[in-house]
Amino acid sequence: MRCAIYTRKSTDEGLEKQFNTLEAQREAGENYIKAQHHQGWELIDKHYDDGGYSGGNMCRPAFQELLNDIRADKVDMVVIYKIDRLTRSLLDFSKMIEIFDEHHCSFVSVTQNINTADSMGRLMLNVLLSFAQFEREISGERIRDKILASKKKGMWVGGVPPFGYKGEDKKLVIVPEDAEKVKHVYELFLSSGNLSMVGHALLRENCTFRGKVPGWTFLRSMLTNRVYIGEITHKGTSFPGLHQPIIDKETFEAAQELFNSNSQKIRASFMSAECRPHAPVG
């Protein structure tokens, strides 16, 4: 019985330690295989370790290598520390079982006393995987709820800050030099009513944004982003932000009215070959 040990950790935190969780999982697997030596179990030398990979999908290099070796009939038994090290998805589990069964391979959990070689082991496995998937979905809901709660409090929850701001301690902080460029874009747009003219003006002035000449998408986002009036948005809903606004509400609303009334004409003129000042960079 050729046995392979598979180990996984969702994050790469702590993997630099001399004895990390992947090594602890492998040691437990090695001891389990030694205990089954009388049944002909033998550990193969190859390591299958995925550090920093989620169990929510099968896109893991060591796991894919393990499946390839199973398809090549090089492995008879896969030994894991816990079921959720192998997968947290019932759909992925069903796909794995098809591959395992096709190539007469089983797997065993060291700490949960589950062996898919018998029917009772398969039943217990399905129950445990159902709870693992439930736990994963609940965790996702908690994260989404936490993001919403943070945004309701006006916090910046991450990502690339809008031009004119930088992120500090879950809060947007104005970058004065960049903020002046944002105000300049609003002034140009309100005076011209045309993004093409705004783009030409910025090009003549050699005014760049993060080292690039702004395109239609970038300018449109800047002119419609409610962050600039001190708000945080979440799925179409706005909340008062903890950060200071760059643009006053009257200026912002005037830009919205102008932009919405001319949006089709603005896009057509700006995207035409003779009017476009530079390739859009968004």
N, C-alpha and C positions, 0 to 999 in steps of 0.2 A: 504494500500500500504506500505509494509515493505521496508524501504530504508536503504541502506548501503552506507557509504562514503568511497571512496578509495582515498588515497593520495600517492604521489611518489616524490622522489627527486633523480636525477642521481648520486650525490655524497653525502658523509656523512659530507661534510664541513658545519659547522654551526649548525649541529643537536644538539650540546651540549648546545645551547642557551636556555634560559628559554622559549622564544616564537619563535619557529623555523618555517620554511616554511611549514612543514607538519601540524603543529597546525593551521597555518594561512589558509591552504587549507581546513582543517576540519571545522574551524569556519565558513568559507564562505558556506560550504555545509550545516552545521547545520542551518544557517540563511535562506538558500534557502528552506530547508525542512519545517521550521516553517512557511514560507510564503505560502506553499501549504497545510497547515494543514486542510483547509476547504475542500480539495479534498480527505481527508483521509490519507494523507502521515504521516507515523510514522517512526522515526529514531530508528534503532536497536542499542543495546548497544555495540556490538562488533566493535573493531577498525581494519581497514585494512590499515596499513601504511608500505610502502616500502622505507626506507631511504638508499641511496647508491646503487640503482639498476637502470640499463639502461632500457629505454622504447623500445629498439631495439629488445627485445625478451620477452618471457613469463616466463622465469625462475626467478620468483620472489616469495618468500615465502608467503607474504600476499596476493598477487594476486592469487596464486594457491589456497590458503585457501578460497578466495572469490568465485572462480569458483566452488570449491567443495560445498560451501554453496548454490550456485545457482543451482547446480545439485540436491542438497537435497531439493530444493524448499523452502529455508529459506529466500530468497531475491526476491523482486518483482521489485525493482528499484535501480540502482547503480548511485550515485551522484558523479561527479568528478569536479574539478576546471576547467580544460581544457582537451581537447581531448588528447593532447600529454602526459598527466599524465597517461592515460590508455595504450596507445601504440603509437609507431611511425612507425609501419609496417603495410602495407596494407594486407599482407598475414596473419599476426597474427590477424588483425581486422576481416577478413573474418571468421577465426576460432572462434573468440569470438562471432560474430553475430550468428553463427550456434548454439552455446551453449545457448546464450541468448534466441534465438527464440524457441529452443526446450523446454525450461523451462519457457517460457512466461515472460521473464525478459527484461526490457528496461533500458536505461541509459540516463542521462541528464548532459549537461555541464553547470555549473553555469555561467560562464563568456561569453559563446558563443551562448547562447540561442538555444541550439540544444537538441531535444528530439527524440530519435529513435522510439518513439511510433507512429510517423506519417511519411509519405513518404517524405515530404519536409525535415524533420530533417535528414533522412537517406541520401538524396541527398547531403545536405550541409556537412554532416559528411564525405562522400567519397571525396568531394573536399578538405576539410581541411586535411584529412589524406594523400592525394596525395602530398600536399604541405609539410606536416610534414616529409614524407619519402624522398621527394626531398631535404629538408633541411638537413636531416641526411646524405644522400649520398654526398651532397656537402661538409659537414663538414668532412667526411671521406677523400674526395679528397684533401681538404685543409691540413689535417694532413699529408697525404702521400707526398704532394708537399713540405710541410715544412720540413719533414724529409730528402727528397732528396736535398733540397736547403742547409740544414745544413751540410749534408755530402759532398756536392760539395765544401763547405768552409773548409772542413777538420775537422768538429766538431764531437765529440762523442755524440750520441743522446740517450744514455742510454743502459740498460741491464747490464749483468755481464761482466766486462772488461776482456780481454784476460789475461792469466797468465803472470805476469811480469809488469802489469800496474794497476793503480787505476784511477777512474774517478774523476775529479775535474773541476767544472765550464765548463762543456761541452767539456772537453779536457782530453786526456789520459796522465797520468804522470807516469814515470818509477818508479817502486819499485826496487831499486838497488839489494837487496838480491835475489829477484825472477828473475830479469833480468839475473843474472849470471847463474841461473839454465837453463834458456832458451838457453843461449849461449852454455852451457855444452851439452845440448841435440843435438844441431846442430853439435857440434864438434864430439860427439860420433857417430852420424849418418853418417857424411861425412867420418869418419875414418873406420867405419865398413860396411856401406852400408846396414845395416840390423836392422830393428826395434826390432827384437827379442834380438839381442845382446845389443842394447841400453837399453831395458827393464831389461835384466840381470845385466848390469853394474849399473844401477840406484838402483836395488834391493840390490846388493852387497854393494853399497855405502850408503845404507839406505837413499837415496835421495827421499824425498816425495814432493808432490805438493799439497798445501792446505790440508796437513795432510793425503794424500792418495798416494799410489803407482800408477803411471800413467799406463793406459791401451793403447791398440792399437789406439782407437778412439781419445783419448786425445793427444797422440804423433803425430798422423797423422794431427790433426787440428793445432797443434803447428808448424809443419813443412810446412804447406801449407797456413798459415794465413798471408796475405800481410800487416796486421797491424804491424807486426814486422819489416817491412822495411819502416815504416812511412806513410802508406797509409790507407785510409778509403774506404771500399767497399760497394757497393749497387747494389744488383741484378746482380752480375757478372762484374760490372764496378768499376774501382778503381779511387780514387781521392787523391791528395796530402793531407796528414793529418797535423794537427797543432802540433801533438806530435812528439817526438824524436824517431828515430828507435832504436831497440835493435840489429838487425842483418843488416849487410851491404848487398846491393843488389847482389853482386857477390856470397856471401855465400848462400843467399836465392835461387838464380837461380841454383846454383850447387846442392843444396838439391832437388829442383824440378826435375831437370833432372835425378838425381839418383833415386828419389822416383818413378817417373813416369815409368822409364824403368824397375823397379823391383817390381811394386806395387802388382801384383798378387802373386808373389813368397814371398814377404814380409808378406802379410796378411796370406797366408797359413801357413808359418812357425811360425808366431807369435801366431796364434790362435790354433795351434796344442797342444794337452794336455801335451806332454813332454817338449815343449819349452816355454809355457806361464809362466812367472814369477809370475803373480798375476792376479786375476780376473780383467778384464778391468773396469775402473771407468769412462772413457770418460771425 
